[in-house]
Amino acid sequence: MLDAAEALGHVDSLQPKFSAVYRDAAADVLPWCADHDTAAIVYSPMVSGLLTGTLSATDVAALPPDDWRSHHPDFAEPALARHLALADGLRPVANRHAVPVAAVAVAWTLAFRGVTGAIVGARRPDQIDGWLAAGSLALDDADLDEIAVVIERTGAGSGPAHPTAGRVRG
């Protein structure tokens, strides 16, 4: 569909869902954007709080019935345990860089070729502190390798687990 749209006129930007859980865009959409000089501004890099490192299964169980997350499959077993394990697995990288887990989750999306920005939200002003460092956090190959291992080990989500998957690193 992107090729058809591009044939009608340049596609200036695209907004795919993309995170360490929702990685499918890395297999096709993000490379297409990079190859066509199209901005890719990803959304939900912290999976609505699951990859912040601050949410627990107890917190999720206490969500009020009118909170959409209380009825979403990402916030129910078996996915919930995988997502929380992934967030916990990001903690060693966060500790090495002295940043919150949320910053690592967002920075991971920014490490992918084709990603030009990330839409990040907060319910409270103090939550901004959790991901603000992502803008200046440069994850190195060792960090990205470690995160890929965590993604594979937890079985969270689908799609490429490493920014260089399917291409020569260099």
N, C-alpha and C positions, 0 to 999 in steps of 0.2 A: 504494500500500500504506500510505503514511503517513496518508492521509486515512481509510482504513478503520480503521487502528489508533486514530487520534484519535477516531473515532466511538464506539469502545468505552471510551475513557478517555484522559485527556491523556497525550501522549507527552512525558515529562519530558526525555529526552536521547537523542541519537543520536551514533554514533561512525563517521563516514564516513572513508574513506581520502582524503586531500587534500594536495596539494603542488603546486609549480610544474610538475610532470610530470603528476600525476593530478589534473586540474582539473574533471572532469565534475560533481562534486558542486556546484560553483558555479552550474551551470545550472538545477538543480532542487531538490536536497536542502537546500542552505544557505539559499536564499530561503524555502523552506517552513518551516524551523526558525525563521528570524527572524520570519516572519508569524504563527507559532503559539506564540511564547514557549517554544520548545524549545531546550535547550542543545545545541550542536553542538561536540563535543570531537573534533577531527580527529586522525588518526594518520598516522604516517610522513611528516611534513613535509620530512624530509631524504632521503627515498627510500633508507632503509637505508644512508646514508653518501654516496650519489652527489652530493648537493647541499651537502656540507660544505665543499667547496673544498680538501679535504686528500687526497682520493682521486685516484689517477691510473690510467691504463690499465695501467701496469706493476704497480701495486698489485693491481688486479683480476686480472691474469694470474697473479699469485703467490698468489691465494687457494687455500687447501688444498681438496682435493676434498670434504671433509666439511663445508665452509662452503656453506650453501644458495645463497648469492649466486653461487658459481662455476657454477651450473647455471641461473640465472634469466635470462630474456630481457632484463631491464633492464641486466644486467651483460655483455651480449654485443653485438656489432655487428649492426646499425647503431645500435641504441638507445644503446649505451654512449657513442659519440662525441657524440651529441646531448645526452645528459645531462651529460657532462663539459663540453661547450661552454656549456651553460646555467649550470652552477656557475661557470665562469670568467667568464661574462657578468655574474654578480652581484657580482663583485669590485670594480668601480668604485663601486657603491653602498656596499658594505661599507667600502671605504677612506674614502669621504666621511664616514661615520658612525663611523669608527675602531672597527669591530666585525668579528668573523670572518664569513666568507661564510655559515656555518651559521646565524648569528643573523638574517641577512637572509632566508634561506630560510624560517625559522620565522615571522619577523615578517610576511612576505608573506602567509602563510596567515591570520594573526591580523587582517590588514587587511580581510578579507572580511566583509561583512554576514552575520550569523548565526553566525559562528565565536565561540565563547565560551572556547575553550582548545585547546591542542595537547598531544598525548602525544608526548613526546620521549624518546628512549632514548640510552644510552651503553654501550659495552662496557668502558670504563675510566673511572675518576673524572676524569682530566684532560680527557676529551672534553666534560664538562659546561661547561667554560669556553668552548667553541665556540659554544654556543647560549644561554647564560644571559642575555646582553644582549637577546635577542629580547623578553623580557617588558616592557622599557621602551623599546624601539626603535619610534618612530613614523615610518613611511615616509610621506613627503609625496607629493603628486600627481606631482611630477617624478620621484621615485624609482619610483613605481608605473608611470608611463608608460615609463620606461627599461627596467624589468623586462619589461613587456609586449612591447616591441620585441625584447628578447633572446629571449624565449620564442618569438615568431613567427619570428625569424631562424633560430634553431636547429632549429625543427621538433620540439622535444621535447614529447612527450605530446599530450593533447587536452583541450579544454574552454576556457572563457573565460580569457583571459590577463590580465585587468584586473579589480580588485574592483568597478568601476563598469560593467562590460560589461552591456549590456541595460537600464540604468536611467539616469535623468538624474543627472548629477553636480551636487553642490551642497553 
